[in-house]
Amino acid sequence: MIERPNTEPEDPANAIASLAFPEQFLVWAARLWVAKLKEPMAALPSLHAGFQMAGVPDSLLGLDAVLGAVAESALRPLDVRCLKCRSLGADEALLLRAVSLAQHNRFVESARIIAEWLPPMEARIAHRHLRALASEFLEADLSLPLRPSPTAEHACPAGYGDIGLTLVH
């Protein structure tokens, strides 16, 4: 994963401030997770306390599993910005989209996003954790809006509900 400093001008269309609270919370959590990975001894806010206050303490396990898999096996560097950056990174937007798709039972599409980041076996495992995270967020009324795809390649031409079915064709 890469972390970009806050050096670029803010793009109003890509501003963190324009996101709904569940989206902002998830971006904050992902950025803090990466920051703690890079500097484990740094005096940073507690992820556990944040998830407790948001009412989703168990969701931290899912986020940790997904980001841990990405940190270990990513196929390419991911765009995760620093904590102070006001704009959304491309992969941060895809993480939000993957969780939102999972919340809307569009699992094939959310799995495709994860599959861009990880080898097949790790992607399947990470997607299972992402689905649990999405479900726990929904149960706590932290619904992420289903926004248009940032790229057309994430469109799902077939309406299959199981990723395994798409592999048969």
Kinemage of the C-alpha trace (Angstrom):
@kinemage 1
@onewidth
@group {chain A} dominant
@subgroup {mainchain}
@vectorlist {calphas} color= white
{ca met a 1} P 0.000 0.000 0.000
{ca ile a 2} L 1.153 3.514 -0.636
{ca glu a 3} L 0.329 6.525 1.416
{ca arg a 4} L 0.282 9.867 -0.283
{ca pro a 5} L 0.951 13.092 1.572
{ca asn a 6} L -1.501 15.950 1.467
{ca thr a 7} L 0.261 17.858 -1.348
{ca glu a 8} L -2.366 18.089 -4.068
{ca pro a 9} L -5.175 20.637 -4.323
{ca glu a 10} L -8.526 19.404 -3.079
{ca asp a 11} L -10.869 18.145 -5.779
{ca pro a 12} L -14.415 19.089 -4.677
{ca ala a 13} L -15.833 16.061 -6.485
{ca asn a 14} L -13.456 13.810 -4.551
{ca ala a 15} L -13.591 15.544 -1.151
{ca ile a 16} L -13.820 13.455 2.000
{ca ala a 17} L -16.137 16.120 3.457
{ca ser a 18} L -18.747 15.337 0.791
{ca leu a 19} L -19.018 11.694 1.897
{ca ala a 20} L -21.662 10.274 4.217
{ca phe a 21} L -20.556 9.495 7.790
{ca pro a 22} L -20.211 5.710 7.260
{ca glu a 23} L -17.974 6.394 4.248
{ca gln a 24} L -15.862 8.928 6.146
{ca phe a 25} L -15.532 6.503 9.052
{ca leu a 26} L -14.388 3.669 6.800
{ca val a 27} L -11.840 5.901 5.026
{ca trp a 28} L -10.531 7.126 8.399
{ca ala a 29} L -10.244 3.535 9.644
{ca ala a 30} L -8.388 2.353 6.529
{ca arg a 31} L -6.001 5.321 6.661
{ca leu a 32} L -5.355 4.866 10.358
{ca trp a 33} L -4.786 1.125 9.859
{ca val a 34} L -2.143 1.907 7.206
{ca ala a 35} L -0.573 4.634 9.361
{ca lys a 36} L -0.279 2.208 12.296
{ca leu a 37} L 1.243 -0.405 9.983
{ca lys a 38} L 3.899 2.066 8.862
{ca glu a 39} L 4.618 3.451 12.340
{ca pro a 40} L 3.420 0.977 14.977
{ca met a 41} L 4.714 3.023 17.905
{ca ala a 42} L 3.253 6.348 16.739
{ca ala a 43} L 0.776 8.102 19.009
{ca leu a 44} L -2.286 7.639 16.827
{ca pro a 45} L -5.958 7.383 17.792
{ca ser a 46} L -7.211 3.939 18.692
{ca leu a 47} L -8.989 2.026 15.947
{ca his a 48} L -10.633 -0.145 18.577
{ca ala a 49} L -12.054 2.891 20.395
{ca gly a 50} L -13.352 4.336 17.117
{ca phe a 51} L -15.129 1.123 16.184
{ca gln a 52} L -16.567 0.876 19.723
{ca met a 53} L -17.935 4.428 19.519
{ca ala a 54} L -19.412 3.757 16.068
{ca gly a 55} L -21.215 0.717 17.498
{ca val a 56} L -19.378 -1.830 15.322
{ca pro a 57} L -16.581 -3.226 17.530
{ca asp a 58} L -16.504 -6.590 15.739
{ca ser a 59} L -16.137 -4.939 12.325
{ca leu a 60} L -12.548 -4.054 13.107
{ca leu a 61} L -11.687 -7.744 12.700
{ca gly a 62} L -13.101 -7.736 9.169
{ca leu a 63} L -11.300 -4.553 8.206
{ca asp a 64} L -8.080 -5.895 9.692
{ca ala a 65} L -8.438 -9.142 7.712
{ca val a 66} L -9.091 -7.340 4.423
{ca leu a 67} L -6.316 -4.777 4.835
{ca gly a 68} L -3.956 -7.398 6.252
{ca ala a 69} L -4.427 -9.515 3.125
{ca val a 70} L -3.801 -6.460 0.961
{ca ala a 71} L -0.674 -5.542 2.938
{ca glu a 72} L 0.672 -9.090 2.555
{ca ser a 73} L -0.337 -9.992 -1.001
{ca ala a 74} L -1.351 -6.943 -3.029
{ca leu a 75} L -0.832 -7.305 -6.763
{ca arg a 76} L -0.031 -3.598 -7.028
{ca pro a 77} L 0.474 -0.610 -4.720
{ca leu a 78} L -2.838 0.740 -3.484
{ca asp a 79} L -3.707 4.419 -3.215
{ca val a 80} L -4.437 4.959 0.474
{ca arg a 81} L -3.914 8.560 1.489
{ca cys a 82} L -2.526 10.010 4.718
{ca leu a 83} L -4.830 10.871 7.605
{ca lys a 84} L -4.773 14.603 6.818
{ca cys a 85} L -5.525 14.364 3.106
{ca arg a 86} L -8.880 15.878 2.223
{ca ser a 87} L -9.354 14.007 -1.046
{ca leu a 88} L -10.246 10.402 -1.623
{ca gly a 89} L -7.711 8.034 -3.174
{ca ala a 90} L -8.768 5.864 -6.109
{ca asp a 91} L -8.460 2.635 -4.138
{ca glu a 92} L -10.157 4.171 -1.115
{ca ala a 93} L -13.107 4.917 -3.409
{ca leu a 94} L -13.040 1.309 -4.607
{ca leu a 95} L -13.024 0.047 -1.008
{ca leu a 96} L -16.096 2.169 -0.289
{ca arg a 97} L -17.744 0.848 -3.447
{ca ala a 98} L -16.924 -2.770 -2.575
{ca val a 99} L -18.481 -2.434 0.891
{ca ser a 100} L -21.508 -0.624 -0.522
{ca leu a 101} L -21.998 -3.282 -3.199
{ca ala a 102} L -21.785 -6.008 -0.555
{ca gln a 103} L -24.381 -4.166 1.533
{ca his a 104} L -26.658 -4.202 -1.516
{ca asn a 105} L -26.101 -7.947 -2.114
{ca arg a 106} L -24.086 -7.317 -5.270
{ca phe a 107} L -21.384 -9.750 -4.265
{ca val a 108} L -19.981 -10.515 -7.708
{ca glu a 109} L -19.193 -6.860 -8.271
{ca ser a 110} L -17.662 -6.383 -4.832
{ca ala a 111} L -15.583 -9.544 -5.331
{ca arg a 112} L -14.275 -8.174 -8.625
{ca ile a 113} L -12.925 -5.114 -6.879
{ca ile a 114} L -11.089 -7.225 -4.305
{ca ala a 115} L -9.826 -9.502 -7.105
{ca glu a 116} L -8.073 -6.491 -8.666
{ca trp a 117} L -5.984 -6.158 -5.527
{ca leu a 118} L -5.229 -9.755 -4.534
{ca pro a 119} L -4.398 -13.181 -5.967
{ca pro a 120} L -7.468 -15.452 -6.285
{ca met a 121} L -7.237 -17.399 -3.006
{ca glu a 122} L -6.506 -14.327 -0.901
{ca ala a 123} L -9.248 -12.409 -2.726
{ca arg a 124} L -11.854 -15.040 -1.855
{ca ile a 125} L -10.883 -15.001 1.808
{ca ala a 126} L -10.691 -11.194 1.963
{ca his a 127} L -14.065 -10.908 0.238
{ca arg a 128} L -15.658 -13.112 2.889
{ca his a 129} L -14.354 -10.706 5.549
{ca leu a 130} L -15.468 -7.683 3.523
{ca arg a 131} L -18.989 -9.119 3.328
{ca ala a 132} L -19.044 -9.607 7.113
{ca leu a 133} L -17.827 -6.041 7.621
{ca ala a 134} L -20.536 -4.739 5.258
{ca ser a 135} L -23.212 -6.721 7.073
{ca glu a 136} L -22.097 -5.528 10.518
{ca phe a 137} L -22.111 -1.932 9.299
{ca leu a 138} L -25.666 -2.399 7.992
{ca glu a 139} L -26.832 -3.877 11.294
{ca ala a 140} L -25.491 -0.765 13.046
{ca asp a 141} L -27.292 1.566 10.580
{ca leu a 142} L -24.018 2.477 8.882
{ca ser a 143} L -25.254 2.081 5.334
{ca leu a 144} L -22.928 3.242 2.597
{ca pro a 145} L -24.691 4.840 -0.376
{ca leu a 146} L -24.401 2.967 -3.646
{ca arg a 147} L -22.609 5.479 -5.829
{ca pro a 148} L -21.870 5.114 -9.537
{ca ser a 149} L -18.796 3.092 -10.363
{ca pro a 150} L -15.655 5.193 -10.799
{ca thr a 151} L -14.819 2.984 -13.783
{ca ala a 152} L -17.003 1.050 -16.183
{ca glu a 153} L -14.923 -2.106 -15.742
{ca his a 154} L -16.666 -2.848 -12.451
{ca ala a 155} L -20.031 -3.241 -14.123
{ca cys a 156} L -21.482 -6.706 -13.782
{ca pro a 157} L -22.949 -7.849 -17.105
{ca ala a 158} L -24.361 -11.062 -15.656
{ca gly a 159} L -26.594 -10.984 -12.622
{ca tyr a 160} L -25.031 -13.985 -10.920
{ca gly a 161} L -25.227 -14.056 -7.152
{ca asp a 162} L -22.237 -16.362 -6.696
{ca ile a 163} L -18.715 -15.548 -7.833
{ca gly a 164} L -18.166 -19.239 -8.591
{ca leu a 165} L -20.807 -19.142 -11.308
{ca thr a 166} L -18.956 -16.443 -13.220
{ca leu a 167} L -15.850 -18.614 -13.268
{ca val a 168} L -17.683 -21.424 -15.078
{ca his a 169} L -18.403 -19.332 -18.157
